């Protein structure tokens, strides 16, 4: 049974020597903060991407000529519908409008709830347009002249909606210079998931120039991007780990240094080996747990409230200033991080303390 007086004594010793523990506290908090921030950003982006992916049909078809995407027609829809196993084919209008004043592209997406005079934009697009005095409406330059749309609503920018402008389908066709029977891509609905790969091959056989992507292909593409970006973040992990090992070295040096004599005195006045181990366990558990939970809390505030400045730009680029991260907390990942940080931290104290406690105290005091 835990003795309350012994715990109080351990805490009093910790407070007495608080200056010696502050370095460990701040370094450990920084390590947990940095690692947690990276995990929160990664999990949030993955969540948004895969939510968007779930809304896609099993097969996406795009047409390519000379390496460039070209529109698909009703003929393509009718031909694909003839393939056994295909339940439905929907033509989609989607594309990019080049905003020359700011030298960037806006993603034009169809929203049938809108009329022909209004649009919905992201907060990132709003900030871009505001620089050029477009506050209530925007003028699209099309082949038919100028198409002016009112800004009906501004939505939050996330990894999916950051560069999006939602418009009516007729307006989208006008902006993208597409005829009524042309489509940017086709969504192919296949009720039987086991037939998806077979039907994909059938579509390619039917139209060799067509590019076919399944949901699994898109998922692999997303994961590939994360592996690539993960290389950048691996640098931050390495920095964290180097800092962590410096912390462990400092902890071990502390035990073998000034704390060595303290342990010897405790042994000489009657403390058992298990008492000394338990005393060190209490003191450093307080430091480790406070650092861990403070680091996770600060990372949550940093990412989901302040938007992770600097780290966000490393992961998403300089055009990500208005992206809002969806709050996602993976408890399992945080638990794994707890195991691989807090446990080594405590071990770096308890093992040296045990080694000293079992030595001849007369030699240690000398």
NULO-425044 format. One record per residue (C-alpha): x negated, y, z negated; residue in three letters. Coordinates in Angstrom, 3 decimals. Layout:
<pts>
+----------+----------+----------+------+
!       c1 !       c2 !       c3 ! type !
+----------+----------+----------+------+
!        X !        Y !        Z !  ALA !
...
+----------+----------+----------+------+
</pts>
This chain:
<pts>
+----------+----------+----------+------+
!       c1 !       c2 !       c3 ! type !
+----------+----------+----------+------+
!    0.000 !    0.000 !    0.000 !  UNK !
!   -1.250 !    3.490 !    0.865 !  UNK !
!   -2.228 !    5.489 !   -2.195 !  UNK !
!   -0.830 !    9.025 !   -1.990 !  UNK !
!   -3.622 !   10.440 !   -4.124 !  UNK !
!   -6.206 !    8.877 !   -1.838 !  UNK !
!   -4.512 !   10.396 !    1.219 !  UNK !
!   -4.384 !   13.803 !   -0.502 !  UNK !
!   -8.069 !   13.507 !   -1.339 !  UNK !
!   -8.878 !   12.681 !    2.301 !  UNK !
!   -6.942 !   15.702 !    3.549 !  UNK !
!   -8.653 !   17.962 !    0.985 !  UNK !
!  -12.054 !   16.782 !    2.221 !  UNK !
!  -10.937 !   17.449 !    5.785 !  UNK !
!   -9.882 !   20.997 !    4.901 !  UNK !
!  -13.101 !   21.591 !    2.987 !  UNK !
!  -15.161 !   20.573 !    6.038 !  UNK !
!  -12.757 !   22.069 !    8.616 !  UNK !
!  -15.515 !   23.990 !   10.388 !  UNK !
!  -17.282 !   20.709 !   11.177 !  UNK !
!  -14.094 !   19.287 !   12.708 !  UNK !
!  -13.089 !   22.363 !   14.728 !  UNK !
!  -15.476 !   21.593 !   17.606 !  UNK !
!  -14.045 !   18.083 !   17.970 !  UNK !
!  -10.509 !   19.428 !   17.691 !  UNK !
!  -10.867 !   22.034 !   20.441 !  UNK !
!  -12.806 !   19.795 !   22.853 !  UNK !
!  -10.396 !   16.903 !   22.425 !  UNK !
!   -7.390 !   19.227 !   22.853 !  UNK !
!   -8.899 !   20.603 !   26.090 !  UNK !
!   -9.516 !   17.101 !   27.461 !  UNK !
!   -5.943 !   15.994 !   26.747 !  UNK !
!   -4.583 !   19.285 !   28.116 !  UNK !
!   -6.454 !   18.950 !   31.418 !  UNK !
!   -5.628 !   15.267 !   31.905 !  UNK !
!   -1.958 !   15.793 !   30.979 !  UNK !
!   -1.653 !   18.768 !   33.344 !  UNK !
!   -2.957 !   16.666 !   36.227 !  UNK !
!   -0.536 !   13.845 !   35.393 !  UNK !
!    2.436 !   16.225 !   35.098 !  UNK !
!    1.676 !   17.870 !   38.468 !  UNK !
!    1.166 !   14.542 !   40.224 !  UNK !
!    4.306 !   12.936 !   38.745 !  UNK !
!    6.441 !   15.986 !   39.558 !  UNK !
!    5.333 !   16.121 !   43.206 !  UNK !
!    5.791 !   12.372 !   43.642 !  UNK !
!    9.271 !   12.613 !   42.135 !  UNK !
!   10.382 !   15.352 !   44.559 !  UNK !
!    8.880 !   13.608 !   47.579 !  UNK !
!   10.422 !   10.241 !   46.838 !  UNK !
!   13.816 !   11.782 !   45.996 !  UNK !
!   13.762 !   13.354 !   49.466 !  UNK !
!   12.647 !   10.042 !   50.963 !  UNK !
!   15.586 !    8.202 !   49.376 !  UNK !
!   17.979 !   10.434 !   51.331 !  UNK !
!   16.489 !    9.326 !   54.654 !  UNK !
!   17.893 !    6.455 !   56.677 !  UNK !
!   15.786 !    3.323 !   57.086 !  UNK !
!   14.306 !    4.318 !   60.475 !  UNK !
!   13.342 !    7.740 !   61.827 !  UNK !
!   12.777 !    8.138 !   65.579 !  UNK !
!   10.839 !   10.974 !   67.227 !  UNK !
!    9.917 !   11.433 !   70.863 !  UNK !
!    6.332 !   12.198 !   71.946 !  UNK !
!    4.848 !   13.216 !   75.262 !  UNK !
!    1.148 !   13.916 !   75.662 !  UNK !
!    0.809 !   13.852 !   71.882 !  UNK !
!    3.513 !   16.513 !   71.337 !  UNK !
!    7.002 !   16.063 !   69.949 !  UNK !
!    9.824 !   16.654 !   72.443 !  UNK !
!   13.625 !   16.575 !   71.959 !  UNK !
!   15.685 !   13.412 !   72.091 !  UNK !
!   19.008 !   13.216 !   73.931 !  UNK !
!   22.406 !   11.523 !   73.732 !  UNK !
!   21.010 !    8.892 !   76.087 !  UNK !
!   18.515 !    7.830 !   73.424 !  UNK !
!   21.304 !    7.587 !   70.842 !  UNK !
!   23.502 !    5.448 !   73.115 !  UNK !
!   20.619 !    3.100 !   74.016 !  UNK !
!   19.528 !    2.554 !   70.390 !  UNK !
!   23.151 !    1.928 !   69.346 !  UNK !
!   23.180 !   -1.038 !   71.727 !  UNK !
!   20.473 !   -2.810 !   69.714 !  UNK !
!   21.930 !   -5.606 !   67.609 !  UNK !
!   21.746 !   -4.769 !   63.904 !  UNK !
!   21.979 !   -0.990 !   64.298 !  UNK !
!   25.052 !    0.379 !   62.524 !  UNK !
!   24.772 !    4.077 !   63.361 !  UNK !
!   22.434 !    6.678 !   64.896 !  UNK !
!   22.599 !   10.349 !   63.919 !  UNK !
!   20.883 !   13.105 !   65.843 !  UNK !
!   19.163 !   15.744 !   63.668 !  UNK !
!   18.099 !   19.281 !   64.490 !  UNK !
!   14.932 !   20.281 !   62.691 !  UNK !
!   11.820 !   22.249 !   63.559 !  UNK !
!    9.450 !   25.124 !   62.859 !  UNK !
!    9.728 !   28.819 !   63.619 !  UNK !
!    6.491 !   30.797 !   63.897 !  UNK !
!    6.582 !   34.054 !   61.947 !  UNK !
!    3.864 !   35.968 !   63.750 !  UNK !
!    3.762 !   38.899 !   61.316 !  UNK !
!    2.460 !   36.649 !   58.551 !  UNK !
!    0.935 !   33.959 !   60.809 !  UNK !
!    2.817 !   31.068 !   59.301 !  UNK !
!    5.587 !   28.619 !   60.127 !  UNK !
!    9.038 !   28.416 !   58.542 !  UNK !
!   10.766 !   25.043 !   58.419 !  UNK !
!   14.243 !   25.327 !   59.963 !  UNK !
!   16.693 !   22.831 !   58.452 !  UNK !
!   20.410 !   22.444 !   59.234 !  UNK !
!   23.078 !   23.035 !   56.573 !  UNK !
!   26.598 !   22.677 !   58.006 !  UNK !
!   28.161 !   24.537 !   55.070 !  UNK !
!   26.713 !   27.806 !   56.406 !  UNK !
!   28.354 !   30.050 !   58.996 !  UNK !
!   26.603 !   31.584 !   61.999 !  UNK !
!   25.710 !   34.790 !   60.181 !  UNK !
!   23.992 !   33.588 !   57.009 !  UNK !
!   21.063 !   31.516 !   55.802 !  UNK !
!   19.571 !   30.115 !   52.611 !  UNK !
!   15.863 !   30.595 !   51.894 !  UNK !
!   13.372 !   29.460 !   49.254 !  UNK !
!   11.830 !   31.822 !   46.713 !  UNK !
!    8.498 !   31.453 !   48.562 !  UNK !
!   10.101 !   32.582 !   51.830 !  UNK !
!   11.806 !   35.442 !   50.000 !  UNK !
!    8.466 !   36.771 !   48.734 !  UNK !
!    6.976 !   36.548 !   52.239 !  UNK !
!    9.876 !   38.368 !   53.888 !  UNK !
!    9.904 !   41.036 !   51.153 !  UNK !
!    6.376 !   42.040 !   52.171 !  UNK !
!    7.807 !   43.096 !   55.536 !  UNK !
!   10.923 !   44.777 !   54.092 !  UNK !
!   13.291 !   41.920 !   54.918 !  UNK !
!   15.309 !   41.911 !   51.693 !  UNK !
!   18.921 !   41.214 !   52.728 !  UNK !
!   18.582 !   39.849 !   56.261 !  UNK !
!   15.993 !   38.536 !   58.723 !  UNK !
!   15.652 !   38.859 !   62.494 !  UNK !
!   14.688 !   35.734 !   64.427 !  UNK !
!   13.118 !   36.304 !   67.831 !  UNK !
!   14.656 !   33.823 !   70.284 !  UNK !
!   14.769 !   33.486 !   74.064 !  UNK !
!   18.237 !   35.052 !   74.024 !  UNK !
!   16.981 !   38.062 !   72.090 !  UNK !
!   17.210 !   38.836 !   68.383 !  UNK !
!   19.325 !   36.727 !   66.030 !  UNK !
!   19.987 !   38.458 !   62.693 !  UNK !
!   21.029 !   36.408 !   59.665 !  UNK !
!   22.030 !   37.556 !   56.193 !  UNK !
!   20.247 !   36.026 !   53.199 !  UNK !
!   23.135 !   34.326 !   51.419 !  UNK !
!   21.211 !   32.546 !   48.682 !  UNK !
!   17.682 !   31.968 !   47.382 !  UNK !
!   16.783 !   28.496 !   46.094 !  UNK !
!   13.832 !   27.497 !   43.946 !  UNK !
!   10.695 !   26.436 !   45.764 !  UNK !
!    9.487 !   22.903 !   45.171 !  UNK !
!    7.222 !   20.656 !   47.209 !  UNK !
!   10.088 !   19.993 !   49.673 !  UNK !
!   11.824 !   23.373 !   49.900 !  UNK !
!    8.801 !   25.697 !   49.734 !  UNK !
!    8.850 !   26.745 !   53.424 !  UNK !
!   12.501 !   25.919 !   54.184 !  UNK !
!   15.171 !   28.102 !   55.782 !  UNK !
!   18.654 !   26.547 !   55.904 !  UNK !
!   20.908 !   27.620 !   58.782 !  UNK !
!   23.959 !   26.485 !   60.742 !  UNK !
!   23.260 !   23.849 !   63.442 !  UNK !
!   24.184 !   26.176 !   66.326 !  UNK !
!   21.826 !   28.828 !   64.975 !  UNK !
!   19.097 !   26.231 !   64.479 !  UNK !
!   19.392 !   25.209 !   68.132 !  UNK !
!   19.134 !   28.846 !   69.196 !  UNK !
!   16.050 !   29.476 !   67.024 !  UNK !
!   14.363 !   26.276 !   68.175 !  UNK !
!   15.480 !   26.705 !   71.811 !  UNK !
!   17.325 !   23.377 !   71.970 !  UNK !
!   20.337 !   22.469 !   74.094 !  UNK !
!   23.567 !   21.066 !   72.638 !  UNK !
!   22.682 !   17.491 !   73.624 !  UNK !
!   19.098 !   17.634 !   72.285 !  UNK !
!   17.855 !   16.484 !   68.884 !  UNK !
!   14.585 !   16.822 !   67.000 !  UNK !
!   14.751 !   13.283 !   65.646 !  UNK !
!   17.186 !   10.428 !   65.081 !  UNK !
!   18.225 !    8.752 !   61.838 !  UNK !
!   18.884 !    5.064 !   62.467 !  UNK !
!   21.063 !    3.241 !   59.937 !  UNK !
!   20.326 !   -0.481 !   59.545 !  UNK !
!   22.531 !   -2.250 !   56.945 !  UNK !
!   20.252 !   -5.300 !   56.695 !  UNK !
!   16.849 !   -4.242 !   55.286 !  UNK !
!   15.217 !   -7.450 !   56.494 !  UNK !
!   15.865 !   -6.383 !   60.112 !  UNK !
!   14.238 !   -2.944 !   59.855 !  UNK !
!   10.808 !   -3.928 !   61.198 !  UNK !
!   12.343 !   -6.030 !   63.991 !  UNK !
!   14.627 !   -3.181 !   65.102 !  UNK !
!   11.709 !   -0.726 !   64.964 !  UNK !
!    9.833 !   -2.930 !   67.429 !  UNK !
!   12.919 !   -3.143 !   69.645 !  UNK !
!   13.138 !    0.660 !   69.787 !  UNK !
!    9.451 !    0.921 !   70.724 !  UNK !
!    9.947 !   -1.720 !   73.443 !  UNK !
!   12.891 !    0.299 !   74.747 !  UNK !
!   10.994 !    3.621 !   74.703 !  UNK !
!    7.187 !    3.149 !   74.536 !  UNK !
!    6.573 !    6.898 !   74.085 !  UNK !
!    8.833 !    7.093 !   71.053 !  UNK !
!    7.334 !    7.253 !   67.564 !  UNK !
!    9.199 !    5.133 !   65.016 !  UNK !
!    8.749 !    5.503 !   61.263 !  UNK !
!   10.401 !    3.395 !   58.605 !  UNK !
!   10.952 !    4.435 !   54.993 !  UNK !
!    8.039 !    2.257 !   53.962 !  UNK !
!    5.805 !    3.958 !   56.543 !  UNK !
!    6.728 !    7.386 !   55.169 !  UNK !
!    6.131 !    6.197 !   51.629 !  UNK !
!    2.666 !    4.972 !   52.643 !  UNK !
!    1.956 !    8.360 !   54.278 !  UNK !
!    2.902 !   10.177 !   51.085 !  UNK !
!    0.746 !    7.885 !   49.002 !  UNK !
!   -2.171 !    8.415 !   51.380 !  UNK !
!   -1.897 !   12.169 !   50.842 !  UNK !
!   -1.981 !   11.583 !   47.094 !  UNK !
!   -5.074 !    9.413 !   47.392 !  UNK !
!   -6.759 !   12.175 !   49.392 !  UNK !
!   -5.764 !   14.897 !   46.952 !  UNK !
!   -6.654 !   12.547 !   44.142 !  UNK !
!  -10.266 !   12.810 !   45.273 !  UNK !
!  -10.158 !   16.505 !   44.451 !  UNK !
!   -8.619 !   15.833 !   41.087 !  UNK !
!  -11.112 !   13.071 !   40.428 !  UNK !
!  -13.659 !   15.854 !   39.972 !  UNK !
!  -11.512 !   17.239 !   37.161 !  UNK !
!  -11.199 !   13.780 !   35.631 !  UNK !
!  -14.979 !   13.413 !   35.722 !  UNK !
!  -15.374 !   16.784 !   34.003 !  UNK !
!  -12.881 !   15.639 !   31.378 !  UNK !
!  -14.683 !   12.365 !   30.834 !  UNK !
!  -18.085 !   14.038 !   30.574 !  UNK !
!  -16.641 !   16.392 !   27.973 !  UNK !
!  -15.109 !   13.417 !   26.200 !  UNK !
!  -18.395 !   11.526 !   26.000 !  UNK !
!  -20.138 !   14.670 !   24.763 !  UNK !
!  -17.475 !   14.788 !   22.068 !  UNK !
!  -18.052 !   11.143 !   21.163 !  UNK !
!  -21.797 !   11.716 !   20.984 !  UNK !
!  -21.201 !   14.676 !   18.695 !  UNK !
!  -18.963 !   12.556 !   16.492 !  UNK !
!  -21.495 !    9.732 !   16.223 !  UNK !
!  -24.339 !   12.182 !   15.531 !  UNK !
!  -22.208 !   13.747 !   12.805 !  UNK !
!  -21.731 !   10.408 !   11.064 !  UNK !
!  -25.395 !    9.464 !   11.277 !  UNK !
!  -26.414 !   12.980 !   10.246 !  UNK !
!  -24.955 !   15.012 !    7.407 !  UNK !
!  -22.094 !   12.554 !    6.766 !  UNK !
!  -24.510 !    9.692 !    6.126 !  UNK !
!  -25.439 !   11.024 !    2.710 !  UNK !
!  -21.773 !   11.696 !    1.883 !  UNK !
!  -20.880 !    8.064 !    2.599 !  UNK !
!  -23.755 !    6.902 !    0.401 !  UNK !
!  -22.535 !    9.035 !   -2.507 !  UNK !
!  -19.009 !    7.645 !   -2.166 !  UNK !
!  -20.401 !    4.110 !   -2.241 !  UNK !
!  -22.561 !    4.857 !   -5.277 !  UNK !
!  -19.598 !    6.134 !   -7.323 !  UNK !
!  -17.528 !    3.036 !   -6.651 !  UNK !
!  -15.797 !    3.457 !   -3.281 !  UNK !
!  -15.355 !    0.149 !   -1.485 !  UNK !
!  -16.323 !   -0.196 !    2.164 !  UNK !
!  -12.659 !   -0.380 !    3.173 !  UNK !
!  -11.973 !    2.832 !    1.189 !  UNK !
!  -14.642 !    4.714 !    3.132 !  UNK !
!  -13.341 !    3.371 !    6.456 !  UNK !
!   -9.789 !    4.313 !    5.489 !  UNK !
!  -10.886 !    7.789 !    4.375 !  UNK !
!  -12.609 !    8.435 !    7.717 !  UNK !
!   -9.618 !    6.946 !    9.532 !  UNK !
!   -7.207 !    9.374 !    7.839 !  UNK !
!   -9.388 !   12.419 !    8.462 !  UNK !
!  -10.059 !   11.713 !   12.126 !  UNK !
!   -6.537 !   10.464 !   12.828 !  UNK !
!   -5.254 !   13.861 !   11.733 !  UNK !
!   -7.718 !   15.562 !   14.100 !  UNK !
!   -7.052 !   13.162 !   16.999 !  UNK !
!   -3.244 !   13.137 !   16.734 !  UNK !
!   -2.959 !   16.911 !   16.309 !  UNK !
!   -5.296 !   17.425 !   19.286 !  UNK !
!   -3.443 !   14.894 !   21.434 !  UNK !
!    0.064 !   16.206 !   20.849 !  UNK !
!   -1.058 !   19.839 !   21.048 !  UNK !
!   -2.857 !   19.107 !   24.343 !  UNK !
!    0.241 !   17.414 !   25.831 !  UNK !
!    2.516 !   20.225 !   24.614 !  UNK !
!    0.259 !   22.946 !   26.049 !  UNK !
!    0.029 !   21.044 !   29.358 !  UNK !
!    3.842 !   20.835 !   29.547 !  UNK !
!    4.139 !   24.598 !   28.967 !  UNK !
!    1.307 !   25.300 !   31.432 !  UNK !
!    2.771 !   23.184 !   34.258 !  UNK !
!    6.539 !   23.421 !   33.894 !  UNK !
!    6.937 !   26.932 !   32.490 !  UNK !
!    3.954 !   28.873 !   33.861 !  UNK !
!    3.693 !   26.842 !   37.093 !  UNK !
!    0.122 !   25.562 !   36.610 !  UNK !
!   -1.850 !   28.472 !   38.117 !  UNK !
!   -5.227 !   27.465 !   39.643 !  UNK !
!   -4.481 !   23.744 !   39.333 !  UNK !
!   -1.436 !   24.155 !   41.610 !  UNK !
!   -3.544 !   25.859 !   44.260 !  UNK !
!   -6.137 !   23.089 !   44.121 !  UNK !
!   -3.481 !   20.466 !   44.758 !  UNK !
!   -1.114 !   22.282 !   47.140 !  UNK !
!   -3.168 !   25.076 !   48.696 !  UNK !
!   -2.929 !   28.855 !   48.542 !  UNK !
!    0.651 !   28.983 !   49.928 !  UNK !
!    2.117 !   27.396 !   46.820 !  UNK !
!    2.446 !   30.389 !   44.517 !  UNK !
!    6.241 !   30.100 !   44.151 !  UNK !
!    6.550 !   26.330 !   43.882 !  UNK !
!    8.392 !   25.201 !   40.763 !  UNK !
!    7.490 !   21.778 !   39.419 !  UNK !
!   10.376 !   19.526 !   38.464 !  UNK !
!    9.872 !   18.565 !   34.776 !  UNK !
!    8.913 !   14.896 !   34.834 !  UNK !
!    7.300 !   13.191 !   31.837 !  UNK !
!    6.104 !    9.600 !   32.285 !  UNK !
!    5.956 !    8.268 !   28.720 !  UNK !
!    4.123 !    5.106 !   29.812 !  UNK !
!    1.321 !    7.110 !   31.428 !  UNK !
!    0.977 !    9.331 !   28.360 !  UNK !
!    0.800 !    6.228 !   26.191 !  UNK !
!   -1.987 !    4.778 !   28.348 !  UNK !
!   -3.845 !    8.089 !   28.081 !  UNK !
!   -3.346 !    7.936 !   24.309 !  UNK !
!   -4.922 !    4.482 !   24.190 !  UNK !
!   -7.924 !    5.505 !   26.287 !  UNK !
!   -8.625 !    8.749 !   24.413 !  UNK !
!   -7.501 !    8.498 !   20.798 !  UNK !
!   -8.737 !    4.933 !   20.228 !  UNK !
!  -12.312 !    5.588 !   21.510 !  UNK !
!  -12.339 !    8.836 !   19.536 !  UNK !
!  -11.513 !    7.002 !   16.284 !  UNK !
!  -13.881 !    4.145 !   17.112 !  UNK !
!  -16.748 !    6.613 !   17.568 !  UNK !
!  -16.318 !    7.537 !   13.894 !  UNK !
!  -15.207 !    4.332 !   12.221 !  UNK !
!  -17.869 !    2.004 !   13.641 !  UNK !
!  -20.864 !    4.196 !   12.629 !  UNK !
!  -19.208 !    4.834 !    9.229 !  UNK !
!  -18.823 !    1.105 !    8.690 !  UNK !
!  -22.423 !    0.466 !    9.729 !  UNK !
!  -23.689 !    3.008 !    7.174 !  UNK !
!  -21.328 !    1.802 !    4.433 !  UNK !
!  -22.684 !   -1.752 !    4.571 !  UNK !
!  -26.321 !   -0.630 !    4.291 !  UNK !
!  -28.374 !   -0.507 !    1.105 !  UNK !
!  -27.237 !    2.753 !   -0.527 !  UNK !
!  -30.565 !    3.362 !   -2.259 !  UNK !
!  -32.259 !    3.461 !    1.126 !  UNK !
!  -29.577 !    5.707 !    2.627 !  UNK !
!  -29.837 !    8.268 !   -0.207 !  UNK !
!  -33.613 !    8.401 !    0.153 !  UNK !
+----------+----------+----------+------+
</pts>
